[in-house]
Amino acid sequence: MRYVFNDHFILVCVFLLGGLGFYYSETLKTLPKDFVWGRMIVAVIWLVTLLFGKIATLAEEADKVFILPKEPEMKGYLLRAVRYSFWLPFITLLLVSGMTMPLVVISTGWTFSTFFFFLATLAFLKISHLLLQKYELYQISTSQRQGGVILWALTSLLIILSGLYVSPYVGLALGLFQSVCFYFILKRKEQEVSLDWEGMIQKEKNRMHQIYQFIHLFTDVPEITSSVKRRKIFDPLLNRIKKNTANTYFYLYGRSFIRGSEFSGLFLRLVFVGGIILLFLKEFWISLGVSVLFIYLIGFQLIPIYVRFDYMIMTHLYPIPMKQKKQAVSQLITWLLLIAAILFSIFVIIALPVFSEVLVIIGALAVEVVLFSKIYVPYRLKKMEG
């Protein structure tokens, strides 16, 4: 977590969440009382949030051999796994339900005290979801899995809508009833089947892989191996780099970025997310802050490419000064940030109606690219070597 929640990421989150929070607050002020679509929007957000969080069995390959004789005792262990897996989704539900409560109050006219009833309802629904995931660890058919998911999704949506449209007390009672029914019905069904050890181990591998993919956005993870693809379409870009001693590292880093999936995938994901956010922003100051923050975040995440080839002995034998290596990284980051800045400028032109505000954002992005590549990148590279 110290690699994920570093100083720079926390700074970005503070400004980004602050800007989005301000925009959300201003939007709520423009909504009329008894906003018709408010309850439905909240219901969809809550249902999607309930899908977050999977059961953590911590199963490994060797377990299907060494723990197989203890399969009858796995029922108690899996119940403890449900309790263990509940808390992280519950924190997510706490944050999301808290952020959506102002919209609930505007749409329903109820007080903020109903928040605790809605939170308890969502907690019961998440317990049912985890119990269903526990049942899917057994040897059941695909139709049973799909039927269980559909049943849970439909009943959960109806319960959320009942709480929003009828009464929070009704939603809480129905949520409790659903979790109790799921517990006893699935407990009886589990007694009729055996554990699917291969499936349980594979589900745990998939869960951990998703976690590693998220962490991989911030630091190198040994469990994630990057793939290399030909990408012949980008050969003209590489051919524009003169193949001489002065461009040795620039060609190496450029080739690695284009044909590797690690940094290119990171670059594309951040540009995509930033562009989608900018397309929906209509406030000048928020658009300026988001665009500047995403350019900074992209550049910061690209800096580790500097040590990409330090493990290769041949790069240490190059009769090339280290100064050229730093210049190559700065040059590559400059070009990539310029591409990102141009794309963000296009998104801003589409979203903002006032052209003078668009020009200010474009100018700010240009200045940031220069300052970042000429001042911040050399500072970070020096710090990495020290």
C-alpha positions as CSV (number, residue, x, y, z in Angstrom):
1,M,0.0,0.0,0.0
2,R,2.9,2.4,0.6
3,Y,3.7,2.1,-3.1
4,V,0.1,2.7,-4.2
5,F,-0.7,5.6,-1.8
6,N,2.5,7.5,-2.3
7,D,2.7,11.3,-1.8
8,H,2.0,12.1,-5.4
9,F,-1.0,9.8,-5.8
10,I,-2.5,11.1,-2.6
11,L,-2.0,14.7,-3.8
12,V,-3.7,13.9,-7.1
13,C,-6.6,12.2,-5.3
14,V,-7.1,15.1,-3.0
15,F,-7.4,17.6,-5.9
16,L,-9.4,15.3,-8.1
17,L,-11.9,14.3,-5.4
18,G,-12.1,17.9,-4.3
19,G,-12.9,19.1,-7.8
20,L,-15.4,16.4,-8.5
21,G,-17.0,16.9,-5.1
22,F,-17.4,20.6,-5.8
23,Y,-18.9,19.9,-9.2
24,Y,-21.2,17.3,-7.6
25,S,-22.3,19.8,-5.0
26,E,-23.0,22.5,-7.5
27,T,-24.9,20.1,-9.7
28,L,-27.1,19.1,-6.7
29,K,-28.1,22.7,-6.1
30,T,-29.5,23.0,-9.6
31,L,-31.7,19.9,-9.2
32,P,-35.4,20.4,-8.5
33,K,-37.1,19.0,-5.4
34,D,-38.4,15.5,-5.9
35,F,-36.0,14.9,-8.7
36,V,-37.6,12.1,-10.7
37,W,-34.5,10.2,-11.9
38,G,-32.6,10.6,-8.6
39,R,-33.8,7.4,-7.0
40,M,-33.2,5.3,-10.1
41,I,-29.7,6.7,-10.5
42,V,-28.9,5.9,-6.9
43,A,-30.4,2.4,-7.2
44,V,-28.1,1.6,-10.2
45,I,-25.0,3.0,-8.5
46,W,-25.7,1.0,-5.3
47,L,-26.3,-2.2,-7.3
48,V,-23.1,-1.8,-9.3
49,T,-21.2,-1.1,-6.0
50,L,-22.5,-4.3,-4.6
51,L,-20.7,-6.2,-7.3
52,F,-17.4,-5.0,-5.9
53,G,-15.6,-7.5,-3.7
54,K,-15.1,-11.2,-4.2
55,I,-14.7,-14.0,-1.6
56,A,-11.1,-14.5,-0.6
57,T,-10.4,-18.2,-0.1
58,L,-6.6,-17.9,-0.2
59,A,-6.6,-21.3,-1.9
60,E,-3.4,-22.5,-3.6
61,E,-2.4,-25.3,-5.9
62,A,-1.1,-27.6,-3.2
63,D,-4.4,-27.4,-1.2
64,K,-6.2,-29.7,-3.6
65,V,-3.8,-32.4,-2.5
66,F,-2.9,-31.7,1.1
67,I,-6.3,-30.3,2.3
68,L,-8.5,-32.6,0.3
69,P,-8.9,-35.1,3.2
70,K,-10.1,-32.2,5.4
71,E,-12.9,-31.2,3.0
72,P,-15.7,-31.6,5.6
73,E,-14.0,-28.9,7.7
74,M,-13.9,-26.5,4.8
75,K,-17.5,-25.4,5.4
76,G,-16.5,-23.6,8.6
77,Y,-13.4,-22.2,6.9
78,L,-15.4,-20.8,4.0
79,L,-17.8,-19.1,6.4
80,R,-14.9,-17.4,8.0
81,A,-13.7,-16.5,4.5
82,V,-17.1,-14.8,3.9
83,R,-16.6,-12.7,7.1
84,Y,-13.0,-11.9,6.2
85,S,-14.1,-10.8,2.6
86,F,-17.0,-8.6,3.9
87,W,-15.1,-5.7,5.4
88,L,-13.4,-4.2,2.3
89,P,-16.7,-4.1,0.3
90,F,-18.5,-2.7,3.3
91,I,-16.0,0.2,3.4
92,T,-16.7,0.8,-0.3
93,L,-20.5,0.7,0.4
94,L,-20.0,3.1,3.3
95,L,-18.2,5.6,1.1
96,V,-20.5,5.3,-2.0
97,S,-23.7,5.4,0.0
98,G,-22.4,8.4,1.9
99,M,-21.6,10.3,-1.3
100,T,-25.0,9.5,-2.8
101,M,-27.0,10.4,0.3
102,P,-27.4,14.1,-0.7
103,L,-29.0,12.9,-4.0
104,V,-31.2,10.6,-2.0
105,V,-32.3,13.4,0.3
106,I,-33.1,15.7,-2.6
107,S,-35.0,12.9,-4.5
108,T,-37.0,11.5,-1.5
109,G,-37.2,14.4,1.0
110,W,-36.1,12.1,3.8
111,T,-33.5,13.1,6.4
112,F,-29.9,12.1,6.4
113,S,-30.6,9.8,9.4
114,T,-32.0,7.3,6.9
115,F,-28.4,6.7,5.8
116,F,-27.8,4.1,8.5
117,F,-30.9,2.1,7.3
118,F,-29.7,2.1,3.7
119,L,-26.2,1.2,4.7
120,A,-27.5,-1.8,6.8
121,T,-29.7,-2.9,3.8
122,L,-26.7,-2.8,1.4
123,A,-24.6,-4.7,4.0
124,F,-27.2,-7.5,4.1
125,L,-27.3,-7.6,0.3
126,K,-23.5,-7.9,0.1
127,I,-23.6,-10.8,2.6
128,S,-26.0,-12.6,0.3
129,H,-23.7,-11.9,-2.6
130,L,-20.7,-13.4,-0.8
131,L,-22.8,-16.4,0.3
132,L,-23.7,-17.0,-3.3
133,Q,-20.0,-16.8,-4.3
134,K,-19.3,-19.4,-1.6
135,Y,-21.9,-21.7,-3.2
136,E,-20.3,-21.2,-6.6
137,L,-17.1,-22.8,-5.2
138,Y,-19.0,-26.2,-5.2
139,Q,-19.5,-28.6,-8.1
140,I,-22.7,-27.1,-9.6
141,S,-23.8,-26.6,-13.2
142,T,-23.5,-23.4,-15.2
143,S,-27.2,-22.9,-15.3
144,Q,-27.3,-23.0,-11.5
145,R,-24.6,-20.4,-11.3
146,Q,-26.3,-18.1,-13.8
147,G,-29.7,-18.7,-12.1
148,G,-28.3,-17.8,-8.7
149,V,-26.7,-14.6,-10.0
150,I,-29.8,-13.5,-11.8
151,L,-32.0,-14.2,-8.8
152,W,-29.7,-12.2,-6.5
153,A,-29.4,-9.3,-8.9
154,L,-33.2,-9.0,-9.4
155,T,-34.1,-9.4,-5.7
156,S,-31.4,-6.9,-4.7
157,L,-32.6,-4.3,-7.2
158,L,-36.2,-4.8,-6.0
159,I,-35.1,-4.4,-2.4
160,I,-33.1,-1.2,-3.1
161,L,-36.0,0.2,-5.0
162,S,-38.4,-0.7,-2.2
163,G,-36.2,1.1,0.3
164,L,-36.0,4.2,-2.0
165,Y,-39.6,4.3,-3.1
166,V,-41.5,2.8,-0.2
167,S,-39.6,3.2,3.0
168,P,-36.0,2.6,4.3
169,Y,-37.5,0.3,7.0
170,V,-39.1,-1.9,4.3
171,G,-35.8,-2.1,2.4
172,L,-33.9,-3.1,5.6
173,A,-36.5,-5.8,6.5
174,L,-36.3,-7.2,3.0
175,G,-32.5,-7.1,2.9
176,L,-32.4,-9.1,6.2
177,F,-34.9,-11.5,4.8
178,Q,-32.9,-12.1,1.7
179,S,-29.6,-12.7,3.5
180,V,-31.3,-15.2,5.9
181,C,-33.0,-17.1,3.0
182,F,-29.7,-17.2,1.1
183,Y,-27.9,-18.5,4.1
184,F,-30.2,-21.4,4.9
185,I,-31.1,-22.4,1.3
186,L,-27.5,-22.4,0.1
187,K,-26.3,-24.2,3.2
188,R,-28.8,-27.0,2.5
189,K,-27.7,-27.1,-1.2
190,E,-24.0,-27.3,-0.3
191,Q,-24.6,-30.5,1.6
192,E,-25.6,-32.2,-1.6
193,V,-22.4,-31.4,-3.6
194,S,-18.7,-31.5,-3.2
195,L,-16.1,-28.7,-3.5
196,D,-14.7,-27.8,-6.9
197,W,-11.1,-27.5,-5.9
198,E,-9.8,-26.7,-9.3
199,G,-12.5,-24.0,-9.8
200,M,-11.8,-22.5,-6.3
201,I,-8.1,-22.3,-6.9
202,Q,-8.6,-20.7,-10.3
203,K,-11.1,-18.1,-8.8
204,E,-8.5,-17.2,-6.2
205,K,-5.8,-16.8,-8.9
206,N,-8.1,-14.5,-10.9
207,R,-8.9,-12.5,-7.8
208,M,-5.2,-12.0,-6.9
209,H,-4.4,-11.2,-10.6
210,Q,-6.9,-8.3,-10.6
211,I,-5.4,-7.0,-7.4
212,Y,-1.9,-7.2,-8.8
213,Q,-3.0,-5.5,-12.0
214,F,-4.3,-2.5,-10.0
215,I,-1.0,-2.3,-7.9
216,H,0.9,-2.7,-11.2
217,L,-0.4,0.8,-12.2
218,F,1.9,2.2,-9.5
219,T,4.9,-0.1,-9.1
220,D,6.4,-3.3,-10.6
221,V,4.8,-6.5,-9.5
222,P,6.7,-9.8,-10.0
223,E,3.4,-11.7,-10.5
224,I,2.5,-9.6,-13.6
225,T,4.5,-10.3,-16.7
226,S,4.3,-7.8,-19.5
227,S,3.8,-9.1,-23.1
228,V,5.6,-8.0,-26.2
229,K,3.8,-7.6,-29.5
230,R,5.2,-6.8,-33.0
231,R,2.9,-3.8,-33.7
232,K,4.2,-3.4,-37.2
233,I,1.9,-0.4,-37.7
234,F,4.2,1.7,-35.6
235,D,7.4,0.8,-37.5
236,P,7.4,4.2,-39.4
237,L,7.6,6.0,-36.0
238,L,10.7,3.9,-35.0
239,N,12.3,4.3,-38.4
240,R,12.2,8.1,-38.0
241,I,14.7,7.8,-35.2
242,K,18.2,8.0,-36.7
243,K,20.1,4.8,-35.8
244,N,23.3,6.4,-34.6
245,T,25.2,6.5,-31.3
246,A,23.5,9.7,-30.1
247,N,20.0,8.0,-30.3
248,T,20.9,4.6,-28.8
249,Y,18.9,4.9,-25.6
250,F,16.1,6.9,-27.2
251,Y,15.6,4.1,-29.8
252,L,15.8,1.5,-27.1
253,Y,13.2,3.2,-24.9
254,G,10.9,4.1,-27.8
255,R,11.0,0.5,-29.1
256,S,10.3,-0.8,-25.6
257,F,7.3,1.5,-25.1
258,I,5.7,0.8,-28.4
259,R,6.1,-3.0,-28.4
260,G,5.8,-3.7,-24.7
261,S,2.5,-3.7,-22.9
262,E,3.6,-2.4,-19.5
263,F,4.1,1.3,-20.1
264,S,2.1,1.7,-23.3
265,G,-1.0,0.1,-21.6
266,L,-0.6,2.4,-18.6
267,F,-0.3,5.4,-20.9
268,L,-3.4,4.5,-22.9
269,R,-5.5,3.7,-19.8
270,L,-4.7,7.0,-18.2
271,V,-5.3,9.0,-21.4
272,F,-8.6,7.2,-21.8
273,V,-9.8,7.8,-18.3
274,G,-8.7,11.4,-18.3
275,G,-10.4,12.0,-21.7
276,I,-13.7,10.5,-20.6
277,I,-13.7,12.7,-17.5
278,L,-12.9,15.8,-19.5
279,L,-15.7,15.1,-22.0
280,F,-18.3,15.4,-19.2
281,L,-16.9,18.4,-17.4
282,K,-18.4,21.8,-18.2
283,E,-16.6,23.9,-15.5
284,F,-13.5,25.7,-16.6
285,W,-11.5,25.4,-13.3
286,I,-12.4,21.7,-12.8
287,S,-11.4,20.9,-16.4
288,L,-8.1,22.8,-15.9
289,G,-7.4,20.9,-12.7
290,V,-8.2,17.5,-14.1
291,S,-6.2,17.9,-17.3
292,V,-3.2,19.2,-15.4
293,L,-3.4,16.4,-12.8
294,F,-3.7,13.7,-15.5
295,I,-0.7,15.0,-17.4
296,Y,1.3,15.0,-14.2
297,L,0.1,11.5,-13.3
298,I,1.0,10.1,-16.8
299,G,4.4,11.6,-16.7
300,F,5.0,10.4,-13.1
301,Q,4.0,6.8,-14.0
302,L,6.4,6.8,-17.1
303,I,9.5,7.8,-15.2
304,P,10.3,4.2,-14.0
305,I,11.0,3.3,-17.6
306,Y,14.5,4.7,-16.8
307,V,15.5,1.5,-15.0
308,R,13.7,-0.8,-17.5
309,F,16.9,-2.3,-18.8
310,D,19.2,-2.1,-15.8
311,Y,19.0,-5.9,-15.4
312,M,20.6,-6.3,-18.9
313,I,24.4,-6.6,-18.7
314,M,24.8,-5.3,-22.3
315,T,23.4,-1.9,-21.5
316,H,26.1,-1.5,-18.8
317,L,28.8,-2.3,-21.5
318,Y,27.6,0.4,-23.9
319,P,30.4,3.0,-24.4
320,I,27.8,5.7,-23.9
321,P,27.7,8.3,-21.2
322,M,24.8,8.1,-18.6
323,K,23.9,11.6,-19.5
324,Q,22.5,10.4,-22.8
325,K,20.3,7.8,-21.0
326,K,18.7,10.6,-18.9
327,Q,18.2,12.7,-22.0
328,A,16.6,9.8,-23.9
329,V,14.0,9.3,-21.0
330,S,13.3,13.1,-20.9
331,Q,12.8,13.2,-24.6
332,L,10.5,10.1,-24.7
333,I,8.4,11.5,-21.8
334,T,8.2,14.9,-23.5
335,W,6.8,13.4,-26.7
336,L,4.3,11.2,-24.9
337,L,3.1,14.1,-22.7
338,L,2.7,16.2,-25.8
339,I,0.5,13.5,-27.4
340,A,-1.6,13.3,-24.2
341,A,-1.8,17.1,-24.0
342,I,-3.0,17.3,-27.6
343,L,-5.7,14.7,-27.0
344,F,-6.8,16.4,-23.8
345,S,-7.0,19.7,-25.6
346,I,-9.3,18.1,-28.2
347,F,-11.6,16.8,-25.4
348,V,-11.6,20.2,-23.8
349,I,-12.5,21.9,-27.1
350,I,-15.5,19.5,-27.4
351,A,-16.6,20.0,-23.8
352,L,-16.1,23.7,-23.0
353,P,-18.2,26.3,-24.9
354,V,-15.9,29.3,-24.2
355,F,-12.9,29.3,-26.6
356,S,-10.8,31.7,-24.4
357,E,-11.0,29.1,-21.5
358,V,-9.9,26.4,-23.9
359,L,-6.9,28.4,-24.9
360,V,-5.9,28.9,-21.2
361,I,-6.1,25.1,-20.6
362,I,-4.0,24.4,-23.8
363,G,-1.4,27.0,-22.6
364,A,-1.3,25.5,-19.1
365,L,-0.8,22.0,-20.5
366,A,2.0,23.2,-22.8
367,V,3.8,24.9,-19.9
368,E,3.3,21.9,-17.7
369,V,4.8,19.5,-20.3
370,V,7.9,21.7,-20.6
371,L,8.4,22.1,-16.8
372,F,7.8,18.5,-16.1
373,S,10.2,17.1,-18.7
374,K,12.9,19.7,-18.3
375,I,12.9,20.2,-14.5
376,Y,10.9,17.5,-12.7
377,V,12.1,14.5,-14.7
378,P,15.9,15.2,-14.2
379,Y,15.2,15.8,-10.5
380,R,13.4,12.4,-10.2
381,L,16.1,10.6,-12.1
382,K,18.8,12.0,-10.0
383,K,16.9,11.0,-6.9
384,M,16.5,7.4,-8.2
385,E,20.2,7.1,-8.7
386,G,21.1,8.5,-5.3
